[in-house]
Amino acid sequence: MTSDAPREVGHVFDIDAFLQQLPARPGVYRMLDGEQKVIYVGKAVNLKNRVTSYFRGRSHNNKTQLMVTKVVTIEVTITHSEAEALLLENTLIKQLKPPYNISLRDDKSYPYVFVSDQHTYPAMQYLRGAKHRKGRYFGPYTSAGAVRESLNLMQKIFRLRQCEDSFFSNRSRPCLQFQIRRCSGPCTGEISQQAYTADVDSAILYLEGKNQALLDGVSQQMTSAAEQLQFERAAVLRDQLADLRHMQEQQHVISERGNLDVFALAMSSAGQCVHHLMVRNGQVTGSKNYYPKWAIATQKSVLINAFLGQFYLSGSRREIPDESIVSDLGEACALTEAIASQSTSAYRLTNKVRGQRAKWLKLAQTNADQALMSYVANKQTQLTRMQNLQDALQLDQLPERLECFDISHSSGEATVASCVVFDQSGPKKSDYRLFNINDVTAGDDYAAMRQALTRRYTRLKENNGVIPDILVIDGGLGQLTQAKEVLKELQLQDLYLLGVAKGETRKAGLEKLIEGWSGAEVALSSESPALHLLQHIRDESHRFAISGHRAQRGKKRGKSALQQIEGVGAKRQQALLRQFGSLHAISKASVDEITKVKGINESLAETIYRALRGEEI
């Protein structure tokens, strides 16, 4: 543990490695220039696609092109939903005032949906600013666009008027909105007062969040239309159902009062990251990543406690909130007392939280995991590891390409071998390969490894493919023996062969490294960057093998993606499809939206969310 105050570790930013590791999740991204000043803040439904578009697209205007040339670092914060990303984007723009967001800054109040109670046929309208008019206000929404989108959807679903009273009272015939089915025509008596009031009441129930009955009704209509082979009508209802769910994707500015800091720790064989999520007045106002240098074997709770001690008590006079929430907490009575002594108000430190606080903690953990993965994949970090690996293995030249193989199956079923490739920039996912293993005895990992290696390197030799400098095998002497025999048959004895076997305690940092040709053990310390690189490629090959195995197993069993998720039976599948209309719509839903389906709790919703995005569960 260092004695310095926690700080971010500086390293050369590699955009290609960064883009590869970005998740396809909603969130906010901050672009920084060479002076580490934020020059642009943006939100995205899909961070990977949005941020990549800045560096891969060619149709940007001059202002955007100029901005991109100044970007030297990008920071991201993952959020639960697009609405949460909109809120955080708005907050950060007001707080940081980035120069390239000049056209997006908005210091006005948040917008609302307004329903007058002074009219027989009330209108639903957009309203921003002081609430002087008598009636009901719904919101606040995260942006003006969200309000207008909601009103537009209400026109299609409930057909309520949005015109001003002066326009309404002077109509002698229905306007164009009635003709295009966006209004029920109350101005000329096209709908009775009773029926119109019922429509208003339904819309108000939906805006209040009491919408399950409404959603169930649309879902039943969709199912009925499909059963009657009215597929066009069913498709319209499916889209309407999606619109209703999307309209509900709003978030109040203040969801829970209080000032708190949330800390989550991500650890791997490659390093550690602490993500700090700042919540002020119940609103997420920012986040930051720290990459302290600690010993791998230290417990998480010990690391968190040590970090908090330095974070709050290092003499930097940081703001101490009412509460700190952490992902891991050991004995912390003395720490809590010490921090509280520096605060002017009551202070609480905990890791046992529920409700909104639990969601913030989970969000912080997601960001910590993502930040650590991006940091590990950074080009400069990867190059340093390659250089350390060259020294550790006493190689004449710096290795340019590593390949690692692993085997995955369930009691011999759907055996799959993975081949992952790392170069000097990190994982090269375009070169990853999966091998479906056939014609071997179920559960025979040695035969499976032999078949995968034979197929891989026979093909490379025949097609003059790129042969790696180092071949890493996830396994011990038995797997290495198979690799040696295959390489001898193909006359590839100059390829460096290395086995990574789990140690007796199976803990990270205690792996057993075996030089393939001689069988000699290679000794590396748990803090060695070379070992971190080998652990990284081993873990990646394991992950890739498992994901390939699951897909193959599901295909052989004739199962859909939902059927492969543990805990999702026939009834829950039907409930999901009724609610969302299609598997594609489910895959685009947020965790909160999935949780609203009957019979699905938050934990299972998270499992479904991650499984449908191909993430590790």
N, C-alpha and C positions, 0 to 999 in steps of 0.2 A: 504494500500500500504506500503510495507516495504521500509526502507530507504537504505537498502543494495543494492549494485550493483546486477543486475540480474544474477542468477546462476542456474545451474541445481540442482534439489533436489535429493539428494542421497537416494537410496532405494535398498533393496535386490532384485536381478534379479531372476525372476522365468521363466525358459525357456518354460515350458508347457503353462503358461498363455500368454507368448509372442508369441509363435507359433500360438496359436488359433486366435490371433488378426491380424496376418500378412495378407496383401491383396494379391490377385492373380494378381498382376500387375508387369510390368517391373520396375527395379530399381537396386540400388547398396546397398550392405550390408557391414558393417565394424565390424569385430570381435575384441573385446578388452580384454586384460588380467586383472589380479588383480591390476596392476598399472595403469590401464586406458590407456594403450598404444595400438594402433592399430597393431594387428599382422597379419591380413589378410583382403584384400579388394576383393570383388567379385561382378560380375553383374549377373542378372537373368532376364529371360523372365517372369518368375512367381516366385516372391519373396517367397511366401508361400511354394511352392513345393521345391524350391532350398534350402532354409535355413533349412527346416524340414528334408531334406535328410541327413544333417550332423548328426542329433541326432536320426534319426530313422533307417537309413541304416546300414548294417553290412558288406559291401564289400569295405570299405575304406582302403587305404594303410596305412602303419605305420606312415608316415609323417602326414597325415590328422587326424588319430586317436590321435596322440600326440597333434596336434593343438587344437582339440576339447576339450581335457581335460584342456586346459589353458583358454578357453573362459569363461568369467564371465559376459560379457555384449555384446549385439549386437545392433548396430544402423543401421537404414535403411533410404535411400532417394529414394522416388518414382520418376520415370521419365516418360516422355511422351511415350517413345518408347525404344525398345532394343538398337537402334543405339545411343540414348542419354545416355543410361546406359553404353554402351561400352566406350563412350567418357569420361564420368565422372570417370569410373573405371580407365582408363588410366591416367587421371590427378591425381587422388588420390594416385595411386601407385607411380608415380614419386614424388609427394609431400611428402607422408608419409613414403615411403620406408619400408613397412611392411616386416618382416623377412620371412614369409611364402609365399610371392609373388616373391621370388627371381628368380624363373624360368620364371616369367611373365613380369618382368621389361624390358622395351624397351625404350632407350633414343634416338633412331633414329627418323628421321622425319616421318610424316604421309605418308602412301602409296597412289599411284595414279594409274589410268588407263591411259596408254599412247598410242596415235595413231600417227604413223609417217606420215609426209607429203612428204617424200623423196622417195616414192615407188609407183609403179603403182598399186600394190595390197598391201596396208598397213596392217600391223598386229596390233592387239590390245593386249597389254602386260602389265604385272605387273611392276611397277617401284617404287623404294624407293630411296630417297637421292637427290643429286643435279640434277637439271633439265638442263643438258648440251645438250641433244639430241634435234634436231629440230622436232617439231611436236606439237600436242595438248595434254594437260594434263587435266584429269578429276578427281575431288576429292577436297580436301583430304577426304579419307574414314576414318572411325573410327578405323579400324584395318586391319592387313594384311589378316586375314581370310575373312573379308568382301570383299576385292578386289578380292581375289581368287574365292570366291563364285560368285561374279558378272561376272568374266571372264568365269567361268564354265557355268553359265546360258546363257551367250552370245553365247558360243559355241553351245549350244542346240537350241537357238532361232534364231540367225543370221548366224551361221555357218561360222564365220570369223576365219582366221588363227591366230595362236599365236606363230608360230615358228620363229626362228631367220632368218635373211636374208641369211646367209651362208647355212643353211639347205634348205631354200626355193629354192635357185638358183641352187642347185645340184640334184633336183629330176627328175627322168625319169618316175616315176609312182607315183600315189597318195599314201600317207602314211596311217597308220591305222586310223588316225583321220577322213579321208574321208570315210573309210569303215564303221565306226560306226556312221556316220552322225553327226560328230562334226566339220566338215570343208567342204567347198564347192569345194575344190580341185583347187584353182587358179594356183598352181604350174605347173600343166600339162594341163591347158586349159579346165578343166571340167566346168568352168563357165566363161561367157564373162566378159570383163572388165567393161562394162556398168552395168551389173547385179550386179557384186561384189561391184562396187561403190555405187549402190543404197542401198545395204545391209549395207555398212559402214555408209552411210548417215542416214539410219534409226536408227542404233545403236547410232550414235552421237546425234541424236535428243532425243533419250531416255535418254542418259547420261546427256544431258542438261536440262532434266526435261520436254521437250516438247513431252510428251508421251501419251496425252489423245487420240489422233487419233489412235495410235498403240493399246492402251488398248481397245478402242471401236471396232476396227477391230477384235481383238481376241475374244472379248465378243460376237460379232455378229456371228462369225464362230462357237463358242460354242453353241449358241442358235440354229443356223441352223442345226448343227449336231444332236442336241437333237431332233429337230422336225422331222428329217429324220430317227429317231430311231438308229442313229449311236452312241450308248451310249459309246462305248470304245473311239471313237474319241472325243466325248464331254468331257469325263473324262480327256483325255490328254490335251485338250485345257483349261479345268478348272485348272489343275495343272500348266500349262504354264502361265495362267493369275495370279495365286498366286505367281509364281516365278518372274514375271515381277514386281508385286507390292513389293515383298520383296527386289528385287534388287534396287528398288528406295529408300529403307529405309536407306539412307545415310545422313550424316549431315556434313556440313562444320565446321571446327574448329572455325572459326570466323563467327557467324551469325549476329552479331550486335556489333559495337564497343562500348567501354565505360566500366567504373567500377561502379558497383552499388550494393547495398544491398537490398534484398527483405524481408519484414517481413509480416507474416500472423498470425492472432490470431484465435485460436479455443477455444470456451467457451462452457461449459455444466454445468449442475447442480453439476457435480463431480469435476470440476476444470478448469484450464486454461493452454494453451500451446501457446507459441510464437515460430514459426519456422523461423529461419534466413537462407536465401539462399544467398550465396556469389557468385557474378558474376564479373569476372575480365577479361578485354579485350574481352568481349562478350562471355565468356565461364563460365559455372557453375563449380566452383572450390571446393565447399564444402557446408556443411549445419550443423546446430546445433539447438537443441531444448532447450527451457527454460521453467521452470514451476514456475512462480512467484506466490506468495500468494496475492490474491486480493479479495475484497468483490464481491460476486456474482452479486449484483444489479448494479454495476458500468457499464456505457456505454462502448462499445468497443472502440470508438474513444478516450475516456479519458484514457483508459488503454494503448492503443498504444502510445499515446503522452507521458504518464508517463514513459513507458518502454524505449522509444527512448531517453528521457532526461537522464535517468540513464545509458543507454547503451553507449552513446557518450560523456556524460559530467561528468561522475563519477570520473574522474581523472585517469583512467586506460590507457589513451592515445591510444585509439583504432584508427585504420586507418579509416579516413572519406572519403568515395568514392565521386564520382561526383554527385551521385543521390541515394536517398533512396525511395523505393516504398513500400507502406503499404496497408494492406487490408481495413483499416478503418482510416479515418482522419477527425478530427474536425477542430476547429480553431487552426492553428499551425504557425501563422506568427512569434510569439516570439520564438518558438522552432526552426524554420528554421533559424532565425537570429542568435540564440545562437550557433547552430551547425556550421553554416557557419563561425562564428568568430573564430572557432578552426581549420578551414581548410585553406590550402594554395591556394586553387583554388575555383572556383564557386561551389556552392552546391544547390541542389534542392530536395524538399520533396513533394511527390505527391501520390495520389491513383487513379488518372485518367490516364490510360495507354491503349495503343492499340498494336496490332501486337505482336512481340516477347516479349515485356515487359509484356503484358497481359498474355501471356502463362506462363512466369516465376512466375507471381503473383498467377495464378491458381495452378501451381505446388506447390508453397509454402503453399497454403491453403490446398491442398490435404495432404501434409506431416504433417502439423499442426494437422489436424483432425485425421490422422492415429496415430501420436505420442501420442495425448491425449487419444485415445482409448486404446492404449497399456499400457500407464501409469496407467490408471484407472483399467485395468485388472490385474495389477501386484499383485502377491500373498501377499506381505507384506502390500500393501495398502488395499487389500481386508480384510485381517485379522484384521487390525486396525479398519476398518469400522464395522466388525462383533462385535468386542469388544465394540465399541461405541453403537451399536444397542442393545446389551445385557444390557448395563447400562441404556440406554434411556427407554427401555421397562421394565426394572427391572426384567429380566429373571434370573432364578436360574442357568442356564447353558449357555455356549456359543453356539449360534445356528450353526448348521452344514449344514442345507439345507433350502433354501427358494424357494417357488414356487409362480409365479405371473400369473394371468389370465387377458386377455383382449378380447374384442369382436370387430370385424371389418366387415363392409358390406357397400354396396352402395344402399341406399334407400331400404334396406331389401334384396337385391340380393346377392346371394353367401355368406351367413353369415358364418364366420369362427371364432373360438375361439382359442386363443394361450395359451400355457402353457410353460413358460420359467423357467429354474432351475438355481439357483446360489448356489455354495458351498463355502467353505473357500478359494478356489483358484480363484473364479470368476464365470463367465458364464460356465455352463456345457452343451454345445450345443448338446452332444450326447443324453441327456435326454429331449431335447425340444420336444414338441408334438403339433400337430394341430388337431383340431376337426371340421369337416364339419357339421354344424348344420342343421338338417332336422326336418320337421314336427312341426315347430313353426310358429306363425304369423310373417309375414315379418316385420322387424323393432323392434320386441319385444326383446330388449337386456336382460331383466330380465329372460325370458324363455330360451334364448340362454345360459346365464350364468349358470342357473340351470342345463340344459342338459349337458354342458361341465363338470361341477364339479361332477355331478352324475356319468358320464361315467368314468372320471378320477379316482375317489377315490373308486368307486365300484371295478374297475379292480385292483387297488393297494391292496385292502383288500383281494380280492379273490386269488390273486397271491402272497400274502405276500411281496408286493413291499415296497419300502422305503417311509414312510410318512414324509413329511417335518416338520420342527420345526415351521415355520411361513408360513402362507398362505396370500399372498398379493393380494388384489382385486383392479384393476384399476377402481375406481368408488366410489360413495357415499353410502348413507344409503340404497337406493333401491337395489343395487347390493349386499351389505353386508347382507341384509335380506335374499336374495336367498341363499347365502353361508351358513348362520347360519342354515337355514332349512335343507339343504343337509347334513351338518356335523352332525346335531342332528339325522337325519334318519340313518346315517351310524355309529353313536356312536363314533364320533371323536371330542368330545367337548374339549379334552385336547390340541387340535391343536390351536396355537395362531393365531388369525384372525385379519387382519389389512387392512383398506381401505385407499387408496390414492386418494383423490378427488382434482380436480383443485380448486384453490382459486378464488375469485371474479375477480381478474385481470388476471388470467390464466398465471401468470409469474412464472418462476422457482424460488424456494425458498419460495414461498407463498402457497404451497400446504396445504391442510387440511387433517391431519391424524386422523383416527377414529379407536379406539379400537373396534373390531367387536362385542364382546360378551356384553360389557357394553354400547357401544355407546359414550363413553367419548372421547374427543379430546386429542390427544397427542401433546404437544408443543415441537418443536425442532427449533433451530435457523437455519438461512439460511446457516451458515457455518459449521453446524454439519456433521461430516463424516457419521453418521447414516442416516441422511436425504439424503445425496449424494448416499448412497447405495440403499435406497428405490427409489429414482429418477432414478437411473441407471437401476434397474430391471423393473421398470414401463415403462421406455422408450424402453427397449429391448423387452418387451412383446408387446408393441404397434407396433414396427417395424416388429416383427415376424408375428403379426396378419395381418398387411397390406400386407406383401409380400405373405402370404398364401391366403389372399382374392383375390389378383390380379391374382394369378395362377389359383384359382378355377373359378373365373369369366371368365377368358380367355378360360378355358377348356369347360365351359358350353356354351359359345358362339361359340365354334368351331374355335377359333382364334389361329393363330401362335404367337410366341413370338414377332415378328415384329408388328403384327396387334394390339397388346396390348399397343404399345408405342404411346402416344399422339403426333400428328403431322406427323406420318408416315402413309400416305395413300397408295392406290394401286399403284400409279405411282412411289412413292419413294421406295416402296417395290421392284417393278420390277427393278428400277435402281440399288438398292443395290444388288439384286441377280444377275443382269447382270454383275456388276462390280466384285463381289467376288465369284460367282458361287454357294454358299451354305450358309445356316444359320450358320453352324459351322465356316466357313471362316470369316463371318462377326463378329462373337463373338470373334475371335482372332485378329481382326484388331485394330489398334490404333485409337485415335481420329483424328489424322492428316490424316490417310488413309481414314477414313469415310468421312471427310470433302471434299475430292476430288471428291466424287460422286455428280453428277449434281443435284442441287435442295436442297442440305443439307448444312446448315451453321454450324459454329463451335458450337453454342449452342445446336442445334438439334443433332449434332454428339456426343457431350458429353452425352446427354440424352440417345441416343441409346447405347453408350458404357457402361454406368452404368446399364441400364435396362437389357442388355444381360448378365451381370455378376451378376445379382441379388442384386445390390447395391441400397441403398435408393436414390430416385430421388428427 
